Amino acid sequence: MRTSATPEVEDATTALGWAQQELPGAVSTWLRARPWAEVWSVTAPSGRWWLKANSVATGYEPRLLQLLADLGSPLIPAVRVHPDQPWSLVADAGRPAHEAVRRAADPVAALDFWCVLLARYAELQRAVPAEQLRGTGLPDASATALPTLLAELLSEPDWLAPALAPDLDDADRARIRGCGPKLREAAAALADGMPATLQHDDLHDANVFVSTPDLEPARAVVIDWGDASLSHPFGTLLVTLRALASAWGLAPEDPQLAQVRAAYLEVWRTGGESPAELDREVALALRTGPLVRAASWRRALGTPQAGLAWGMGAGTAHWLRRLADGLAVG
C-alpha cells in the first residue's frame, strides 16, 4: 500500500497504466516512496522489471537512461522510458554486488571486479558528449557552478538548523558558512583540469548488479542514476572508495584501494598526463565533492521541511561539514 507521504509523482495510476501497455500481462507491486521517486516491482511474462516514477526534481533520470541506452553503453540494463513523463522501466539486473561479490570468500576476485568495473565506467564518462548530457536536464555541478551551489545551500539556513542537523555545533556551522573563499579557490583550480562529464555520485556496491554466476565484471551494470550530475569525473571516487573501505574493513590509504583508484585513473592517461597530475585533480575533486553530494540531497528532498518530515535532512549538513573539513586542510 502506498503511504500518505508519497512524493509528487504525476498520477501514479497513469504510470502503472503505461507500464501495463509496455509489458502486457504484467503485475505491479508497490515497493516504496521517497521524496525523489516512487518504485514498483513489475512481474511480466518477459521477466521482472522495476517501474520508477521520478519526482520533478529528479525528472532528468529517465532521459539520462535513454541517452546512455541509445549510446549503447553496456553498463546500463535494458530500459524503457516514457517519451514525456519522468517514468522508466528497468529490467531486473540480477544481484547487487554487495551480495554477489563477497570479498571474504575471494579477495582477489573482489579486487579484480572493482578494478574492471571502474575502468569500464571511466570509459563511459569519456565517451558521453557533455552537450547531450545537458540536453537531458542533468544538474550542473561543474567546477564553475560550485560557488553558486554553495551559495544556494547557505541561503536556506534551515539545512544547518539543530532540528535537521543535531550533530553540528556552532563551530561547525561557522566553518561551513565561512568556507566560500577556499571553495572558490579550489573550484578555480579544478576548472583547469578534466572537463565536466557524467558523474554517478552514488557508485557503490548496492548500485552495481551482476547477473552471471561467474561474477564477470565486464557484464556488470550500474543502476540508480538519480544522483548523477555534470561534474568533474573524479568526484566519483569520493563515494566509491569510501564505500569499499567500509565494506572491506580497510583504511583509506590501504594499497588495495590504491589499486582500484589506479585502475580507474589509467583510463584518463590518454593525453600523456602524469600520475602526479591526475593525483592533483583527484585531491581537488575529493575536496570539493562533498558539495556535490550536499546539493544532491537538497535536490532530492526539495526543502528542509521535507527533509525533516522524511527524517532524511541530516545528509545535506553531513556533506557540508565534510566539505568544510576538506577545504580546511587543503
N, C-alpha and C positions, 0 to 999 in steps of 0.2 A: 504494500500500500504506500502511496506517496505521502510524504509528510506535509504539514501545513507550511513549512518553510521552503517549499520548492522555489528554485530560482526563477527569474522571469524569462522563461522559455516561451517562444512563440507557439502557443497552443500545442501542448504535448499530444493531445488526441490526434491532431493532424500529422504530427511527426510519426506517430505509430501507424497511421494510415499510409504514409509514404513508405515506411519500412515494409508494410504488407504488400504494397504494389511492387516494390523491388524484389521481394522474396516471397512469392505466393506460397501460401500454406504455412507461413512462419507463425510461431507463438512467441509473444514477447512477455518478459517478466521484469518488472521494475526492480532495479537494484539500489540506486542511491541518488540523492540530490545533493549538490554542493552549490555555493553561490555562483560558480563559473560554468556549471553544466549539470545535466541530468542524464543518467545512464540506464539502459535496459539490456538484458541478455535476450538474444533473439535466436531461437532454435528453428532452423529451416531445413527443408529436405537436402539442401546442399551443405549443411553443417551449421556450426554455431557462429553467430555474428554478434557484434556489440553496437547498439544504437546509442549515439551520443548526440544530445541536443545542447549545443553551447548557448550560453547567455550572450547578450550583445557585446559585452566586454571582451569575450574571447571568441567572437564570431569568425575571426580570421582562420582558426584552426582547420575547419573543413577545406577552405580554399587552399591552405598550405598543403594539406594532404593530397589534394587533387594535383597541385603543381608537382609535388615530388613523385607522385604516381605517373604523371604524364612524362616526366623526365626519365622514367624507367628505373628509378632507384630500387635496388634490391633490399634496401633497409626498411622499406615500407611494406606492411602487409597489404593484401588485397583490400581495396576500399571503394565504396560507392558514396558519392556526395550529392546532396540536393543542389540543383542549379541556382536556387535563390535563397534558401533558408540555411542557417548555420547547423545543418544536420549531416551526420555521416554514419555510415555503416562500415565497420571494420571487421574483417574476417578474423576468426579466432587464430591466434598465432602460437599456440602451444603452452609451454610452461615458462614462468618468469625465471630469469637467470638465478635469482637467489634460491630457488628450489632445485633447478636443474644443474647448475654449475657449482657444486659443493667443493670448496677449497680443501676442507678437511679430508675428503675422500681422495682427491687428486690435485695437490697444489700446483704441479707443473701444468696440467691441463687448464686449470682455472686461470693461471697467469697467461698462458697462450691465448685463451679465449678472449681476454680483455685486450691484449695487445693487438690481435687481429681485428676485433670489433672496432676499436678506436681508430685504427688505420683506415678502415672502411668508412667510418663516419667522417674522418678528415677529408677523404676523397669526395664525399658528398658535399661537404662545406665548400670545397674548392670549385666544385662543378656547377652549383646552382647560381644562376645570374642574380645579382643584387636587385636589378630593376624588376625582375619578375617577383622577387620576394616582396618588394614594396607594393607591387600590384595586388598582393593578397591582403594587404592591410596589416602585415606583420609589424608589431610595435618597433619603433626606432629606439634602440638603446646603444647606438654607435657612440664612439668617443666624444664626438662634438655635441651629442644630445645629453650626456651625463650631467653637466651642471644644471640643465633645465629640469631633469628628472629629480635631482636632489631638491631644487627649489620648490617644485610642486609638492613633494612629500612634506617638506618643512612648513609649507603653507597650510597644512592640515595638522595642527599640533596634537590633536586627539590620538594620532597614531603613537605618540610617546607618552600619553597620559597613564597614570597608575592603573586605571581600570583595564587598559589593554596591555600594558607593559609593566607589570608589577616588579619584574626583575631589574628594571632600570632604577638607578638612583639619580639624584640631582646632578652629580658629576658626569654620569653617562649622558644625560640629556644635554648638558652644556657642551660636551665634546662633540656630540652629533650635530648640534646646531652650529658649531664653530668649525666644522671640517670643510667648508666650502672652498677656501683658498687652496688647501692641499689637494682637494679633489680636482680643481681646475688645472693645477699643475700636472697631476698625474694623467688627466684626460688629454691634455695637450701633448704630452709625451707619447701616449698610446695612439693618438691620431697619426703619428708619423710612422706607424708600423703597418701590419697587415690590414687590408681594408675590411670593413664590416661585412659580415655574411650571416648565414643561418647559424643560430646557436640554440640548441635544445634547452639548455639551462636546468634540466632536471634528469640528466642521463645517469641513472643508477640501476642497480640490479633488479628493481621491481618494474622498470620500464623497458627492459630488454627481454625478448622472448625467444625461445628456441622450440622447434617442433620436431627435430630429428633425434632419434635415440642416441646417436653418436656425438651429440652436442657440437656439431660442426659450426664453428664461429662464422664461417663465410656465409651461412644461411640464417643467421640470427636477424631479427628485426627489432626496430625501435618503435615504441608506441607513445601515446600521450604527449603531443607536441603543443599543448595549451600554454606552456610557459615560455615557448620559443620567442626569440626576438632577433632583430637585425643588429648584431653587436660584434665585438671582437671575438673571433673564433675560439681563442684560447680560454675564454671565460668558462667554457665547458668543463675545464679541469677542476674548477672550484668544487662543484658538487661531486663529480665522478671520483676524484682521488679521495675526497673526504669520506664518501660512502664506502669505497673499497677499504680504506684504512679501518673504518669502524667494523665492517663485515669480517675482515680478515684479522682483526686484532693487531694491527701494525702501527708503528709510529709514523708520523708524516714523512720523515726522512728515510724510511726503510728502502733498501735497494730494489725490492720488488715493485714498489710504487714508482720508483725512478725508472724502472724498465718499462712500465706501462706508459708513463709520460713520454719516454724517449720514442716508443713505437708510434705514438700519436704525432709527435713533432717531426719525425723523419719525413712524413708526407709533405711537410711545409718547406723542406730544404731544396726546393726546385730552382730557386733563384740564387743559389750559392750562399745562402745565409749560414752564418757560423752558429754552432751551438750557443755561444755566448750571446749572440744577437737574439736568438729565439728565447733563451732563458730570461733576457731583459724584458721581452714582451710578455712572457708568461707571468713574471713578477708583477708587472703593471696590471695585467688582466685579472690576476687573483686579488690584487689590492683594491681594484675598482669593482670587481664582480659582485660583491655583496650589495651594491646599489642596484644592480640589475635584478637581483633576487628580491630586494625590498620593493622595487617598482612592480615586479610580477605579482607579489602578494597584494599590493594596493590595487592593481588592475583586476585581479581575480575577485577580491572582496568588494570592491566598489567604494565603500565608505568605512570609516572607523566604526560607525554604529552597526553596520552589517557584520564587521569582524567581531564585535562584542556579542552580538546576537548568536553568531555561529560558534563562538568560543575559539576563534582562529586568529584573533587580532594580534597576537604576540609575534607572529612571523615577521611582520614588517619591522618592528622595533629590534628584533633579534639581529636581522641582517644590517640594519643601520648601525647598530653597535659594533658589529664585525667590520663594517666599513670604517668607522672612526678608529677602531683599534689598528687596522691595517695601515691606514694613512698616517697614524701617529708614529709608526716605526719605519715607514717607507723612506 
